Amino acid sequence: MRILFTWHAAVEPEYRKLFKEIAAQGNELTVITPEKWFESGRLQEIKGVLEQDGYKVIPVPILFQNKLKRFLYRDIKKLAGLFRSVNPEIVHIFEEPYSLSCFQMAMLSRRITPGAKIVVESFENMIMPQNFLFSYLEKFVLRNTDTLIAIPEEGRKIWSSKGFAKKIAQAPVGLDENLFKRTEVSLKGCEFPDRKERARICYVGRLTHDKGVDLLIEAIANLREEKVNCELVIAGSGEKETFLRIAREKGVSGLITFIDALESRLLPALYSKADILVLPSRTTKGWKEQFGRVLTEAMSCEVAVVGSDSGEIPHVIGNAGLVFREGDPIALTEALRKLIQDKGLRESYAKAGRERVLKRFTWKSVAQRLTEIYKEGLE
């Protein structure tokens, strides 16, 4: 199949491994992505066309940098030329249906390659009110989409309730199981020792209120009061000073190490030095956890995981860890205490996590699922 795939996050090298696997399924793949985008905690850039592993990535300058709903590809002539030269059978748009870029690509496809099947992939798991402009964009996209891929379980219901009556499929986010595996490699630049005296809990992600970092700090304070010997490593970017202050107020700043956001290739070394990975997300008015990629990364590295019941987290964890009631630091404390005090349970979850990833969350399995969806769409 000839596939034209567009995704802002394709600037991240780790995510481009999906394209290698799609091409390996016998597909002819061309990818459009911004020249620059802030992804995985840092600004990333692609200079010039990348042609490797059977696929091609073409960076295009954009307007409204890092605005998910509002960014647009600037060079319309170049985009039109790509649609004509690729002449795709499938146009896969990995952007939300209400976004300007999704509208832009759907409109170009319908005008230049009207015979192509449009596939739109969405992380949405909440009904978000849109103003007139974005509501119009969404209606246009849904009207012209042939297949919609929902990543969260809740996505099916969301898009059906919005009147999308055509095919809704489901596919998860993947990873490279050969990168994300247990390793003895040391993580350069971090001061905590390879040999530890305490149980090590780890958080990786944005340092924001909705990610529940304050709840995790409170749980660490509770465990200290109970004389449970543990420490916390927090890796990410965001409101670091806010959480440093909370740690000082709780009297646990000496038990917490903050490090900056890490490149994907460095994360296995961090996960492998942890006993437990926690994702304590809380649902807010405008957001709930849409997947929780750090969970699958840690599971693949054979680390027991704990997550709240916000959004997609319970569906990702499955039988590989513990789920607690979101926003409840006591429930989180109990889950952590249970895992810290029961090494056998941690090891059981660690083994189950790796098995779950190999079965459901590798880039190869995701590419196979996407190819199935494409073929079904062409029937």
C-alpha positions in Angstrom: 0.0 0.0 0.0 1.1 3.6 -0.6 0.7 5.5 2.6 1.1 9.2 3.4 1.4 9.5 7.2 1.5 12.9 9.0 2.3 13.3 12.7 3.9 16.2 14.6 5.6 13.7 17.0 7.6 12.1 14.2 10.4 14.5 15.1 11.2 12.1 18.0 13.6 9.3 16.7 12.1 6.7 19.1 8.7 7.1 17.6 10.0 6.8 14.0 10.7 3.1 14.8 7.0 2.7 14.1 7.6 3.7 10.5 10.3 1.1 10.0 7.9 -1.6 11.1 5.1 -0.3 8.9 7.4 -0.3 5.9 8.5 -3.9 6.9 4.9 -4.9 6.4 5.4 -4.3 2.7 4.0 -0.7 2.6 5.4 2.2 0.7 5.5 4.9 3.4 6.1 8.7 3.3 5.9 10.8 6.5 5.2 14.5 6.9 6.3 16.2 10.1 7.3 19.6 11.4 10.9 20.7 11.0 10.9 21.6 14.7 8.7 20.5 17.6 9.0 20.4 21.4 8.6 16.6 22.0 9.6 14.3 24.9 10.6 17.3 27.0 12.9 19.0 24.6 13.0 20.9 21.3 13.8 18.5 18.4 14.6 19.3 14.8 14.9 17.4 11.5 17.2 19.0 9.0 16.4 17.7 5.5 14.7 14.7 4.2 15.3 11.4 6.0 15.3 8.3 3.9 16.0 5.1 5.8 14.6 1.6 6.7 12.3 1.6 3.7 10.4 4.9 4.5 10.9 8.6 3.9 10.4 11.5 6.4 9.9 14.9 4.9 10.1 17.9 7.4 7.9 20.9 6.5 8.0 24.3 8.2 5.0 25.2 10.3 3.1 28.2 11.8 2.2 28.4 15.5 5.0 26.2 16.9 4.1 23.6 19.5 0.3 24.5 19.4 -1.4 21.2 19.0 -4.7 22.5 17.9 -3.5 25.5 16.0 -0.3 24.6 14.1 -0.4 24.6 10.3 2.1 23.5 7.7 3.3 26.6 5.9 4.3 25.3 2.5 1.0 24.4 0.8 2.7 24.0 -2.6 5.1 21.5 -1.2 2.3 19.6 0.6 0.2 19.5 -2.6 3.2 18.2 -4.5 3.7 15.4 -2.0 0.1 14.3 -2.3 0.5 14.2 -6.1 3.8 12.4 -6.2 2.9 9.8 -3.5 -0.6 9.4 -4.8 -1.5 7.6 -1.6 -4.1 4.8 -1.1 -4.1 5.7 2.6 -3.7 9.1 4.2 -3.0 8.5 7.9 -3.4 11.7 10.0 -2.2 11.3 13.6 -3.7 14.6 14.9 -6.9 15.3 16.7 -9.9 15.8 14.4 -10.6 19.3 15.7 -7.0 20.6 14.9 -6.1 22.9 12.1 -3.4 20.5 10.8 -5.8 17.6 10.6 -8.3 19.8 8.7 -5.5 20.9 6.4 -4.4 17.4 5.5 -8.0 16.0 5.2 -8.9 18.9 2.8 -5.8 18.4 0.7 -6.4 14.7 0.5 -10.0 15.2 -0.6 -9.1 17.8 -3.2 -5.9 16.2 -4.7 -6.2 12.5 -4.0 -10.0 12.0 -3.6 -9.7 8.2 -4.0 -7.5 7.9 -0.9 -8.9 6.5 2.3 -8.5 8.9 5.2 -7.5 7.4 8.6 -7.4 9.7 11.6 -5.8 8.6 14.9 -6.9 10.3 18.2 -5.8 10.3 21.8 -9.1 12.0 22.9 -10.9 10.4 25.9 -13.1 13.3 27.0 -15.7 15.4 25.2 -14.1 18.8 25.0 -16.3 21.8 24.1 -14.9 23.6 21.0 -15.5 27.1 19.8 -17.2 27.6 16.4 -13.9 27.4 14.4 -12.7 24.1 15.9 -16.2 22.6 16.0 -16.4 23.3 12.2 -13.0 21.8 11.6 -13.9 18.7 13.6 -17.2 18.2 11.7 -15.4 18.5 8.3 -12.8 16.0 9.3 -15.3 13.5 10.7 -17.4 13.8 7.6 -14.4 13.0 5.4 -12.7 10.4 7.5 -13.1 6.8 6.5 -11.7 5.1 9.6 -11.0 6.6 13.0 -8.4 5.0 15.3 -9.0 5.6 19.0 -6.0 5.0 21.3 -7.9 5.0 24.6 -10.7 2.5 25.3 -13.0 5.5 26.0 -12.3 6.9 22.6 -14.8 4.7 20.8 -17.7 6.0 22.9 -16.5 9.6 22.6 -16.4 9.6 18.8 -19.6 7.6 18.4 -21.4 10.1 20.7 -20.2 12.9 18.3 -22.0 11.2 15.4 -19.1 9.3 13.8 -20.9 6.3 12.3 -18.2 4.8 10.2 -15.5 2.4 11.4 -13.8 3.1 14.7 -10.8 0.9 15.3 -8.3 0.7 18.2 -4.5 0.6 18.4 -2.1 1.3 21.3 1.1 3.3 21.4 4.2 1.1 20.9 7.9 1.0 21.9 11.1 -0.7 21.0 11.4 -3.7 23.3 15.1 -4.1 22.4 15.8 -0.6 23.8 13.4 -0.8 26.7 14.8 -3.8 28.6 16.5 -4.3 31.8 20.1 -3.1 31.7 23.1 -2.8 34.1 24.3 0.3 32.3 24.8 3.3 34.6 23.0 6.6 34.0 25.6 9.3 33.4 25.1 12.6 35.0 22.9 11.4 37.9 24.3 11.5 41.4 22.4 8.7 43.0 24.5 5.5 43.3 23.9 2.3 41.4 23.8 0.4 44.7 21.0 1.7 46.8 20.1 1.2 50.5 16.4 2.0 50.1 13.6 0.9 47.9 13.6 3.2 44.9 10.4 4.7 43.6 10.5 6.5 40.3 8.3 9.1 38.4 9.0 10.1 34.8 7.0 12.8 33.0 5.7 16.3 33.2 6.1 18.1 36.5 2.5 19.4 36.7 -0.5 19.3 39.0 -2.5 17.0 36.7 0.2 14.4 36.7 -0.2 14.1 40.5 3.4 14.6 41.5 2.3 16.3 44.7 0.3 13.1 45.6 3.5 11.1 45.2 5.5 13.4 47.4 2.8 13.2 50.1 2.8 9.4 49.9 6.6 9.4 50.4 6.1 11.6 53.5 3.5 9.0 54.8 5.9 6.2 54.2 8.6 8.0 56.1 6.3 8.4 59.0 5.6 4.7 58.9 9.4 4.0 58.9 9.3 2.4 55.5 12.7 2.8 54.0 12.3 4.3 50.5 13.4 7.1 48.2 12.0 8.9 45.2 13.5 9.9 41.8 11.6 12.4 39.8 12.6 12.9 36.2 11.0 15.5 34.0 10.5 19.2 33.2 7.9 21.7 34.3 7.0 23.1 37.7 10.1 21.8 39.5 10.2 24.7 42.1 6.6 24.0 43.1 7.3 20.4 43.9 10.7 21.2 45.6 8.8 23.5 47.9 6.2 20.8 48.7 8.9 18.3 49.4 10.5 20.8 51.8 7.2 21.5 53.5 6.6 17.7 53.9 10.1 17.3 55.3 11.2 14.7 52.6 13.4 16.8 50.3 16.4 14.6 51.5 14.6 11.5 50.1 13.9 12.9 46.7 16.2 13.4 43.7 15.1 15.6 40.8 16.7 15.2 37.4 15.9 16.8 34.1 13.9 15.2 31.3 15.9 12.4 29.7 16.1 11.3 26.0 14.3 8.0 25.4 17.5 6.1 24.9 18.6 7.0 28.4 15.4 6.0 30.2 16.1 2.2 30.4 19.1 2.9 32.6 16.8 4.9 34.9 14.0 2.4 35.0 16.4 -0.4 35.6 17.6 1.3 38.8 14.1 1.5 40.1 11.9 -0.9 42.1 8.6 0.8 41.3 7.4 3.2 38.6 4.5 5.4 39.6 2.1 7.4 37.4 -0.3 9.2 39.8 -2.3 11.2 37.3 -5.5 13.0 38.3 -8.4 13.9 36.0 -9.0 17.6 35.6 -11.8 19.6 33.9 -9.8 19.5 30.6 -7.7 16.4 30.8 -7.3 12.8 31.9 -4.6 10.4 31.2 -4.8 9.3 27.5 -2.3 6.4 27.6 0.7 6.6 30.0 3.7 5.6 27.8 6.1 5.6 30.8 4.1 2.6 32.2 4.8 0.4 29.2 8.4 1.6 29.1 8.9 0.6 32.7 7.0 -2.6 32.3 9.2 -3.5 29.4 12.2 -2.9 31.7 10.7 -5.4 34.2 9.7 -2.8 36.8 6.6 -3.1 38.9 4.2 -0.3 38.2 1.6 1.7 40.1 -1.0 4.0 38.5 -4.1 5.9 39.3 -7.4 5.0 37.8 -7.4 8.1 35.6 -8.3 7.5 32.0 -6.4 4.8 30.1 -4.0 3.8 33.0 -5.9 0.7 34.2 -6.2 -0.6 30.6 -2.4 -0.2 30.1 -1.4 -1.8 33.4 -3.7 -4.8 33.2 -2.2 -7.6 35.3 1.2 -6.0 35.6 0.8 -3.7 38.6 -1.4 -2.0 41.1 -4.1 0.7 40.4 -5.3 3.1 43.1 -8.1 5.6 43.3 -6.9 8.9 41.7 -6.3 11.9 43.9 -6.1 9.7 47.0 -2.6 9.8 48.7 -3.6 7.3 51.3 -4.5 4.7 48.6 -1.2 5.4 46.8 0.7 5.0 50.1 -0.9 1.6 50.7 -0.1 0.4 47.2 3.5 1.5 47.5 3.9 0.0 51.0 2.5 -3.3 49.7 5.0 -3.5 46.9 8.0 -2.3 48.9 7.3 -4.9 51.6 6.6 -7.8 49.2 9.6 -8.4 46.9 7.9 -11.5 45.5 4.9 -9.5 44.4 7.2 -6.9 42.7 9.0 -9.6 40.8 5.7 -11.2 39.7 4.5 -7.8 38.4 7.8 -7.2 36.7 7.7 -10.5 34.8 4.0 -9.9 33.9 4.8 -6.4 32.6 7.5 -7.5 30.2 5.2 -10.3 28.9 2.3 -7.9 28.4 4.5 -5.4 26.5 5.9 -8.1 24.2 2.3 -9.3 23.4 0.6 -5.9 23.0 2.9 -2.8 22.9 5.8 -3.3 20.6 6.2 -1.2 17.5 6.0 -4.3 15.4 2.6 -5.4 16.9 1.3 -1.8 16.5 2.4 -1.7 12.8 0.7 -5.1 12.2 -2.5 -3.7 13.7 -2.3 -0.5 11.6 -1.7 -2.5 8.4 -4.8 -4.6 9.3 -6.8 -1.4 9.7 -5.5 0.0 6.4 -6.4 -3.2 4.5 -9.9 -3.3 6.1 -10.4 0.3 5.0 -9.6 -0.5 1.4 -11.9 -3.5 1.2 
